[in-house]
Amino acid sequence: MRLIITLFFWIGFMFSNAQSMMPIQQDTLNLEHELIVFGVADYSSTSLSNELMKTMLYGGEISYGIKNRSFINHKGINRFGADISGEIEYRDFRINLFKNPNWGLTIKSGYCNYISLLYSKDLYGLTFFGNDNYLGKNVNISGTRFLGMSFQKFGFGVVDKKSKSSVSLNLYSLSNYAEATIFDGNLFQSSTADSVSLTMQGNFDFSGGSTFVKGVGAGVDLDLRVPVILREGKTSIIQFQSKNLGVCNFQENITRYTADTSIYFSGLNFDQIYGGNSIFNNNFSLVDSLGIDSFGIRKWRFLPCFIQVGKIVNELDSSNVQAFYGIRLYSTSAFVPMLYGGLHYRLSKVFGLGLNISYGGYSNTRFGLYTQWQIGDFSLGISSENLTGFFLKDAKGESILIRLRCKF
């Protein structure tokens, strides 16, 4: 957890873009200014245990037992995702934007590092155990999908002074990008390890180069809050939220590797290794021998869009206990729709506590906890969406989030 905390605060100081189910309090009071800082460091998986991930992140020996216990957790298809990001937003309610007395101004800046992986059990086994466990067996890595992106954004827009609904237009700078898809991948090695057959169909896109800005784009953030009466005398707030609904265009050609081949290797003799026809001579190209083509392309790419619809906490509700719940989506193949729900407890005028449960996303069931302090015009929330990740070595991920709100 040390690395996660370090990265979290480093990103927080960078004023970086994040999303979570940490309840967003609905405040319809008249304000002049509002400042919100929000950050998250989170990774989760259906199959990779914290025992393995912490060893990889913090160092140490990855023993056979650690690898094997994680291997047992794996199913045919597995998911992994990580989000290290944050955002700072300023709202000015004194301004009558476009001469409309109901509209104020919002300005935001953010940063996001995002990883998504969909992979097979055989890919994990081949990576951590090598080919010895697969002699005379077929290794199926079909359906593997990987996405890694880093981008920054700057946005400005309109905020409704009463409901606090908002919409902003964002400009994006894409700094890192890698994406791979294996549609069909099968590897077979004979039981005597003297021949290998490989079938591969897929592609890999990569934005190299030394320039920081690899691409530019535009998109929108939407936060629509609708009051509804769910039970007699009680008004609840339903929030429709979308983040980073946009596209980026790469400034220069990116490199694409494509493979559509079926090849067979038999045993190599001494001359093939050391002679004039050696595979290590200057004329040998492994990429060419495997039937992999590489070329530059210009490309547009949709950003990983976040969508969340749910009931949020109403600050003007006098109840000591409020429920919040909803559904979350990401526009990537590795993320399955997530359902979540929880209870917010107002223990005093200055302190609140919440518990939640979720199912879906990059993992399965997760339990979360958050605390909130409200002192004057300041509100501080700290939470984890995966509470067991702090204590159990067989948990599937770690999570820490923070949200600071100031009214002035």
C-alpha positions, 0 to 999 in steps of 0.5 A: 500500500505504500506505493499506492499512497505515495502515487496518490499524493503525488498525483494529488499535488499535480492536481490531477481526474477521478471518479468514485462512488464516494457520495457527492453531497447535494447542496442547493444553498447560494454560494459565491465560490466553490473549490473541489479537489479529488484524487484516486489510486485504485487497482482491482482484479478478478484473479490477481491476489494482493500477495502477488501484486504487492510483491511485484510493486514493492519488491521481493521474491515471487515464490512458486507458492505465491504464483500458484495460489494466484493461478488457482484463482484464475478462470478462463477469462480474467480482468484487471484495471488501474486508475491513478488520477485526480482533478481540481475544479473551481466554480464561480457563482457570482458570474452570470454566464452568458447574461443568465442569472442562473448560470455560473462558471466552472473551470477544471484541470485534471490528469489520468493514468489508466490501464485495462487488461482482459486476459486468459488463464493460459497467458498468466500461466505462460508468463509466470511459469514458462513453457515447462507446464505446457509441454504437449498442451495448447496455450490459448491467449485468444481474446487478450485486450490491453489498453494503457493511456495517460492524458491531461485535460483543461475544461471550462463550462456552465454550472447551474447555481441552484441544482449544481448541475454542470457541463464543461467542454474539455481540451485533452493532451494525450501523453502515452498510449498503448493498445493490443488486441489478440483475436486468435492466439494459440501456441503448441509445443511438443512434449519433447520440446523440439517443435512449436506451432504458433497461430496469431492474429492481432495487432498492437498500437504504440505511440513512441517518440520523445515528445510529451504531447502525442495527441490532442482532443476534445470532449465533455463532462456532464453532471446532471442532478435531478430532484425526485420524490421517491417516498412521501415527503422526501426529495432524493437527488438522482445524478447522471454523470459522464466524464471524458466523453471525447476523442483524441487525434494523434499528432504524428504517426503511431506504430502498428504491429499486425500479425496474421500468421500460422507458423511451425518451428522444428528442432534447430541443429548446430549449424542453424544456431552458430553457422553461416545461416544462424538465426543470430546473424545480421540478416535475421529478423524475428519480426519478419520470421513470425509474419509480423508487419509494422508500419505507421498510421494516423489514428483517432481514438475515443477516450475511456469514458466514465458513466455513473447514474445513481442516487446521491446524498442530500445535505438538506435532508435531516435524516441521520441515515441516507442510502446511496446506490447506482450503476457505473460503466467504463467504455472498455471491454475489460470493465463490466457494468458495476452495481453499487449501494451503501448507507451514509450515517450522519453521526454528528454535525461535523462527522459522517460515516459510510459503508458500501458494497459493489459488484462488477467492474474489474473485479467481483464483490468489493466492500468500501468505507468512507469518512467525512468531516464537515467543519464550517465551509470545509468538507473532507472525505477519505475512502476506500472502495476495497476495504479488504485490500488493506488487510487480506493477502488474498484480496484482489486490489487496493483503493484509496480516494480523497475529496476536499471541498471548500465553499467561500 
